Amino acid sequence: MNIKNIHNVYFLGIGGIGMSAIARYYNTFGKNVAGYDKVSKPLTDELISEGIHIHFEDHLENIPIEFKNKENTLVVYTPAIPKDHKELNYFINKGFEVKKRSEVLGMISQEKRCIAVAGTHGKTTITTMIAHLMRQSRMGCNAFLGGISKNYNTNHLVDKESKYVVVEADEFDRSFLQLKPQKAIITAVDADHLDIYFDEFDLKDTFKQFIDQVNSGGKLLIKTNLDFVVPQRDDIEIYTYSLGDKSDFRAENIRIEGGLYVFDFIGIKGRINNLKLGLPGLLNVENAIAAIAMASMSGVHNDEIFNSLGNFKGIQRRFDYQIQRDDFVFIDDYAHHPEELKASISSAKELFKDKKIIGIFQPHLYTRTRDFASGFAESLELLDEIILLDIYPAREEPIPGVTSELIFNKIKNSNKTLCKNVELLELLKDKDPEVLMTLGAGDIDELVEPIKKLFKKG
């Protein structure tokens, strides 16, 4: 496929975070962009405001006429689109150029020097940090992010003059095997997506394949002490990072000043003292070490890193403060794996040591609930009170016997409640929380604004 001959790009599942970034890319470069999504949401509203035509019903008559010309139309779809989708099957049966999102991202990334961030946790934060550090430097960058950057209010950054593209390398559906990065990071290799992978060993083998994809002469940065055997490659440079003192890139003298983390960065090119980070949790200090290391290895100067890290605002739905008052704090977080829940809740406990924390968690996927029920229960027990919502199915069909009760029954903390989404606001009216957290990757984000209104003063 020669993209120069493509005039129209049609997206099936355009409202997804990864799909929307690619849609914005093609829209920026003057292609005619349109698409379908199952439901309207703030992100699709933004795409429409940017001139992209979107509809929300799976009917062939909704496809704009110009996108029915297969000679100059590329169709991009997400694996979340069901196999019986009418529009998808129309394009396939008519012989259109139809590609998965991961394939298209792989093609785009080969046009630049690709920095890919992989791992079962932390990749969105690190990817967005790297993009910010490079964007604020003379290097610049293009970026495809797995979340909405609060600095730029988008998940796609364009710099036509920069030779770099920073991408989130998603292990779901083995998507990251479409990438051939010049530099790569691996943050974590914990069991996940066991609806895609046979088991944890299969997942780890696929991460090894991803490492094999790094271009000869490239660089790999991997978190120290992962339960993961790194394949030996003599043709790339391999480095480690962590908060500990045995890594190539690490932090020293970590402290909290004025509510911010302050630390010294130690790397292969020396150190940067007194860096400030506005994100909560030691985990984010470690994420910053990875981002700084990669930015430094990509040519960003120490003074540029020092000046830009402190104004990094984070990502929407990643420990995202919605209300911050002396008497009440409301935090929204995307955490949907036991390790992510543990990190998010632990960060809140660290910040609000003497306050009662109520967490509302919506499990994501039947398979993930089935496979990690005990881990979810253990992480949720860190909360003072737990409100557990029904499972958000996403792309999956129900599994007999798999409900939120699997987690609920394993939670040892008796201060727990099972609740339907539609009943949540009524339940919260009887609560007087000091710290409230919404947690999950499903449609729990649709409850954030109603909750804010409920607890808004005046």
Stockholm file with secondary structure:
# STOCKHOLM 1.0

chainA/1-458         MNIKNIHNVYFLGIGGIGMSAIARYYNTFGKNVAGYDKVSKPLTDELISEGIHIHFEDHLENIPIEFKNKENTLVVYTPAIPKDHKELNYFINKGFEVKKRSEVLGMISQEKRCIAVAGTHGKTTITTMIAHLMRQSRMGCNAFLGGISKNYNTNHLVDKESKYVVVEADEFDRSFLQLKPQKAIITAVDADHLDIYFDEFDLKDTFKQFIDQVNSGGKLLIKTNLDFVVPQRDDIEIYTYSLGDKSDFRAENIRIEGGLYVFDFIGIKGRINNLKLGLPGLLNVENAIAAIAMASMSGVHNDEIFNSLGNFKGIQRRFDYQIQRDDFVFIDDYAHHPEELKASISSAKELFKDKKIIGIFQPHLYTRTRDFASGFAESLELLDEIILLDIYPAREEPIPGVTSELIFNKIKNSNKTLCKNVELLELLKDKDPEVLMTLGAGDIDELVEPIKKLFKKG
#=GR chainA/1-458 SS CCGGGCCEEEEETTTSHHHHHHHHHHHHTTCEEEEECSSCCHHHHHHHHTTCEEECSCCGGGSCGGGGCTTSEEEEECTTSCTTCHHHHHHHHTTCEEEEHHHHHHHHHTTSEEEEEECSSSHHHHHHHHHHHHHTSSSCCEEEEEEEETTTTEEEECCTTCSEEEEEECCGGGGGGGCCCSEEEECCCCSCCTTTSSSHHHHHHHHHHHHHHSCTTCEEEEETTCSSCCCCCTTSEEEEECSSTTSSBEEEEEEEETTEEEEEEEETTEEEEEEEECSCSHHHHHHHHHHHHHHHHTTCCHHHHHHHHTTCCCBTTSSEEEEECSSCEEEEECCCSHHHHHHHHHHHHHHSTTSCEEEEECCBCHHHHHHHHHHHHHHHTTSSEEEECCCBCTTCCCCTTCSTHHHHTTCCCSCEEECCGGGHHHHHTTCCCSEEEEECSSSGGGGHHHHHHHHCCC
#=GC SS_cons         CCGGGCCEEEEETTTSHHHHHHHHHHHHTTCEEEEECSSCCHHHHHHHHTTCEEECSCCGGGSCGGGGCTTSEEEEECTTSCTTCHHHHHHHHTTCEEEEHHHHHHHHHTTSEEEEEECSSSHHHHHHHHHHHHHTSSSCCEEEEEEEETTTTEEEECCTTCSEEEEEECCGGGGGGGCCCSEEEECCCCSCCTTTSSSHHHHHHHHHHHHHHSCTTCEEEEETTCSSCCCCCTTSEEEEECSSTTSSBEEEEEEEETTEEEEEEEETTEEEEEEEECSCSHHHHHHHHHHHHHHHHTTCCHHHHHHHHTTCCCBTTSSEEEEECSSCEEEEECCCSHHHHHHHHHHHHHHSTTSCEEEEECCBCHHHHHHHHHHHHHHHTTSSEEEECCCBCTTCCCCTTCSTHHHHTTCCCSCEEECCGGGHHHHHTTCCCSEEEEECSSSGGGGHHHHHHHHCCC
//
